[in-house]
Amino acid sequence: MHLFATHFGTYEVGFGANGKPLLMPFRHDPDPSEMGLGYLALADHPERIRAPMVRRSWLENGPLAGMGVGRGREEFVAVDWDAAAGLVADELRRVRSTYGNQAIFGGSYGWASAGRFHHAQSQLKRLLNLAGGFTSSVNSYSYGAAGVLLPHILGSDYKDACDTAPSWNDIAENCELLVGFGGFRLTNAQVEAGGTGSHRAGEWLRRCQERGVRIVVFSPTASDAPPGPNVRHIPLRPNTDVAVMIGMCHTLLDEGLFDCEFLKRCTTGFGEFESYLIGEKDGIAKDAAWASAISGVPADTIIEIAEDLHDYRSLINVAWSLQRARFGEQPFWGAIALASMTGHVGRKGCGFAFGLTAVNSVGQPVRRLKGPAFDQGKNPVRHFIPVARITELLENPGGRIDYDGRVLGLPDIRLLWWAGGNPFHHHQDLNRLAEAFRRPETVIVTENMWTATAKMADIVLPSAFPFERDDVVASSRDNWLVYSRRVMEPPEGVLADHEAYCLIADKLGCCEAFDENRCIDDWLAHIYEGYRERYPELPDFPSFRSRGFAVLDEGEEAPAPADHFQSFRDNPKAVPLKTPSGRIEIASGTIGSFGYPDIGRHPAWMEPEEWLGAPLASQYRFHLLSPQPAYRLHGQLEYGPASQGAKLKGCERVTLSPLDAKELAVEDGDLCELYNERGRVIAAVTIDEGVMPGVAVLPTGGWFRPDGDGVDHGGNPNTLTPITAASRLSQATAPNSCLASIRAWRGPGPEQQHEDLMHGPD
């Protein structure tokens, strides 16, 4: 079977009446994603990069002339691959000999390809490590705050997003009440890092409803609540979820409904948290009325749901979006405290979960494929940053930042190489990022289309699309392996990353170490055999390649679900957590010892600088939320048919309540301008009565396309979002704490400016 596998699922390859290849849903996928069906349309897109390109003044005058002033503003000159490889190799040598390898930053993210071999950051980092190393990054934009917090609270076994959630079959069989803070966006569940052959999250959620599980969703938008029976949506002001949780904790305490025995055996620090709840130090009881004043949720509702969490077998789910905010650690910590007070932690299908439906794999009752990848080698350079601090790194050479109990030095970055990602999609305060990008002496970008990041480069290396190469596709959180076979050849002059980096490695004298004298087919067989060593029941490589896929436990009943906290609950002394106390840390002495002013020893309500209750809201009265898009993967497939077809008048859609639209004198389909001190964005209005007044929803993924006045016509919300970290503990991204104003747009829209704005460099 000829298959093409992506982060949004697996597709069968066929041919249309015109003889051209086309993608069709995978016959074994019960809920295939439509967004990838038009992927092949990008092959011939006008924005495709078809040759190595070099910014003219950099090529003619060298990296030190102008120091990046013309970056993003000048034309590019096409060169051949031999010249491009020589320029890159020479620049790597110059920078490492003059400044040291810590002056090289390897900026790379994992979403460019679902393949285990053609994995953008693995390929780039292997090359840079062989060249002496580079300054790297840790954590992710998706789960950065939680990934740093949870090892302190639950232990190192629970750092990954999938490691806390009960399995869906346990939830369906045992849970009676599922309370979701942030909701369940089923379009997010169409995505999986590493791909999948079977989208099941929506099906499992429906099964829960069919079995009578009651679902309560706290969210500013009703669309975050799933369709179907037994669902109740409760609106609340953005960023106030932890206040509601704390108000519920006070209710359980005040009414004597908390599980004292579980708290004593399985947690530490509850006494400190209890003191906070009753207001011993500040004189403020954190009761339901207090939480209501902050969140807008009626106090009676907070009390009702708190009592239900105690009375019914319950599970509290927190969406990943809540930790992408100022003090984003707090809702996760608060959910752990609340679930611990109910006493349901460690009971099958109950307790707490993080990210059910955030991606397909969370909660899936499958045996996971823990397999090999393309070996990156060892990085000799010790310097690193949290991934969301790239702007500060470039702005402040020689500076320092706090991070997870340490102080990180910021090297002076002279060469920046980005592959497999588009920071001008997922980073914050894009105008500030653009200025920071002009500071290094050289910026190299490996990319297949003229993204905003590619346009900010000095050297652009064109990359083949995933459908233009063979690969083994697998997710470490799933049970599917797919042989993703090339659908078409890349255009002449375009290479896969591995082929391009072999040319550069040859110039650096490390080609044999880089490719180990293996052709790509040899690499794919080698990677697959690494899976077979761990899972001998898998078919041999020729059989796998011929069939197109392999599945662990195919045709069998789902394996026994993971024992999340059950053994610990039964005997915490015999099966302790990997925390200082061996128990759940409702109060963390370790975090408290860091002395950070923006995170304390226990869960707490901390008022963001930008939320609807802040003084700044009198100037910027809309809280801007930027969820993941429904018609593309982050910024990928922005120029695909699904994403382009979802636009209105060529614009991204911003969703407003009817009340706000009336006050702004805009109607459905009108263009409007969102603005604050960081930037200006054009979007088309969509009116939805399910959106809370004072809230604007503009999904991420529109490509940053500022005009001459700095107005972004690409509709990217990160033009407006602040670069402020969630906290000093995690230094994670916080885009969902953002205030903006909105007004009707009277200027030309993207349809009129299409030629100017969409035209790539010459």
HELIX and SHEET records of a PDB file:
HELIX    1   1 TYR A   39  ASP A   44  5                                   6    
HELIX    2   2 ARG A   56  ASN A   61  1                                   6    
HELIX    3   3 TRP A   81  THR A   98  1                                  18    
HELIX    4   4 ASN A  101  ALA A  103  5                                   3    
HELIX    5   5 GLY A  110  ALA A  112  5                                   3    
HELIX    6   6 ALA A  120  LEU A  130  1                                  11    
HELIX    7   7 GLY A  144  ILE A  153  1                                  10    
HELIX    8   8 SER A  156  TYR A  158  5                                   3    
HELIX    9   9 TRP A  168  ASN A  174  1                                   7    
HELIX   10  10 ASN A  188  GLN A  190  5                                   3    
HELIX   11  11 ALA A  201  GLU A  210  1                                  10    
HELIX   12  12 ALA A  222  ASP A  224  5                                   3    
HELIX   13  13 ASP A  241  ASP A  254  1                                  14    
HELIX   14  14 CYS A  260  CYS A  266  1                                   7    
HELIX   15  15 PHE A  270  ILE A  278  1                                   9    
HELIX   16  16 ALA A  288  SER A  295  1                                   8    
HELIX   17  17 ALA A  299  ASP A  311  1                                  13    
HELIX   18  18 TRP A  320  GLN A  323  5                                   4    
HELIX   19  19 GLU A  329  THR A  342  1                                  14    
HELIX   20  20 VAL A  387  ARG A  389  5                                   3    
HELIX   21  21 ILE A  390  GLU A  395  1                                   6    
HELIX   22  22 PRO A  423  HIS A  426  1                                   4    
HELIX   23  23 LEU A  430  PHE A  437  1                                   8    
HELIX   24  24 ALA A  452  LYS A  455  1                                   4    
HELIX   25  25 PRO A  466  GLU A  468  5                                   3    
HELIX   26  26 ASP A  497  LEU A  508  1                                  12    
HELIX   27  27 CYS A  511  ASP A  515  1                                   5    
HELIX   28  28 ILE A  520  ARG A  534  1                                  15    
HELIX   29  29 PHE A  541  ARG A  547  1                                   7    
HELIX   30  30 GLN A  566  ASP A  570  1                                   5    
HELIX   31  31 GLY A  589  SER A  593  1                                   5    
HELIX   32  32 PRO A  615  SER A  618  5                                   4    
HELIX   33  33 PRO A  641  ALA A  646  1                                   6    
HELIX   34  34 PRO A  658  LEU A  664  1                                   7    
HELIX   35  35 PRO A  717  THR A  719  5                                   3    
HELIX   36  36 HIS A  754  MET A  758  1                                   5    
SHEET    1   A 3 LEU A   3  THR A   6  0                                        
SHEET    2   A 3 GLY A   9  PHE A  15 -1                                        
SHEET    3   A 3 PRO A  21  PRO A  25 -1                                        
SHEET    1   B 6 PHE A  76  ALA A  78  0                                        
SHEET    2   B 6 MET A  53  ARG A  55 -1                                        
SHEET    3   B 6 ILE A 459  PRO A 462 -1                                        
SHEET    4   B 6 THR A 442  GLU A 447  1                                        
SHEET    5   B 6 LEU A 415  ALA A 419  1                                        
SHEET    6   B 6 ILE A 104  SER A 108  1                                        
SHEET    1   C 2 SER A 136  VAL A 138  0                                        
SHEET    2   C 2 PHE A 384  PRO A 386  1                                        
SHEET    1   D 5 VAL A 231  ILE A 234  0                                        
SHEET    2   D 5 ARG A 214  PHE A 218  1                                        
SHEET    3   D 5 LEU A 177  PHE A 181  1                                        
SHEET    4   D 5 SER A 314  VAL A 318  1                                        
SHEET    5   D 5 GLY A 351  PHE A 354  1                                        
SHEET    1   E 2 THR A 267  THR A 268  0                                        
SHEET    2   E 2 ILE A 584  GLU A 585  1                                        
SHEET    1   F 2 ARG A 400  TYR A 403  0                                        
SHEET    2   F 2 ARG A 406  GLY A 409 -1                                        
SHEET    1   G 3 ASP A 471  ALA A 474  0                                        
SHEET    2   G 3 TRP A 480  SER A 484 -1                                        
SHEET    3   G 3 PHE A 549  VAL A 551 -1                                        
SHEET    1   H 6 ARG A 653  LEU A 656  0                                        
SHEET    2   H 6 GLY A 679  ILE A 687  1                                        
SHEET    3   H 6 LEU A 671  ASN A 676 -1                                        
SHEET    4   H 6 LEU A 739  ALA A 744 -1                                        
SHEET    5   H 6 PHE A 622  LEU A 625 -1                                        
SHEET    6   H 6 VAL A 695  VAL A 697  1                                        
SHEET    1   I 3 ARG A 653  LEU A 656  0                                        
SHEET    2   I 3 GLY A 679  ILE A 687  1                                        
SHEET    3   I 3 VAL A 711  ASP A 712  1                                        
END                                                                             
